């Protein structure tokens, strides 16, 4: 049915592939499982979803041993697009090169959140005017196992007001300089080209833009001439408006399409595809149901062929599912979402609680290692 409907609707429809049927190890399943994105996760089936402007109109679960025949029998342009997405699902992700450091992406890593703002939603601020304290906090994250420390000088929580770029630079530059000098791999969390430029000069090795290069037209030009990795995050609206009745045709598919378009725009602007990472933007213009739909379908985003960053730590999604607990009591839910991401092949988990997340990932990795050790 799905093949006939794709043929009938032609280019007005689109095919999406979501890996599913995860197994502990590939042993004894020759030809029945495939490795997801070169990581520690294997999948045995693919949910093929067909949709058009009105939403989903068909889906079928295809075992991996039959997926090539299924894709080969599709009409164009769906066959070519499906074969490309399926190849990208399996392609290993290249290591991140962060200055002299290299972060391999064949397993999940923690990315520590370091807010040097006076109004951080997670810790209430306090580090904006104390570079020494911010540096100590960042170094502790690295010592606890964070592969990257993500420094931000502007709150983007719901309702937050923009910060002048000069103030933002004054907040982040001292901490970045000190952390880079201490050998910490640093990312700059900003929407503004001038802040990106100042941070990279100060020693940051990656840019994390919650606007996916849509906020500041100068940003793309600054980044196109460099070599640093760039994170493109999905959002709907601005921090001031994003939680005012967000709507989607289909949250998971819409996020996929939006990120695909932003990747294409970045590449067209001169930023090499291999420098890009994607983030589904949990909490950025999404109601609870939208967040859960995206979290349940994270593995579909692997079809874009890029490393995935997941930032669900201490988000309101946790509170909404656990009796509206305050920020300081969201560790358990944050760890649950981090492990849900790891189980779907997410490469970077952006978190506040680095020690606890790294501990959880090490236990998860121990389980994987045992499963992957032949009896």
Secondary structure by P-SEA (a helix, b strand, c coil): caaaaaaaacccbbbbbbbcccccccccccccccccccccccccccbbbbbccccccbbbbbccccaaaaaaacccaaaaaaaaaaaaacccccccccccbbbbccbbbbbbbbbcccccccccccccccaaaaaaaaaaaaaacccbbbbbccccccccccccaaaaaaacaaaaaaaaaaccbbbbbcccaaaaaaaaaacccbbbbccccccccaaaaaaaacbbbbbbbbbcccccccccccccccaaaaaaaaaaaaaaaaaaaccccccbbbbccccccccaaaaaaaaacccccccccbbbbbcccccaaaaaaccccccccaaaaaaaaaaaaaaacccccccccaaaaaaaaaaaaaaaaaaaccc
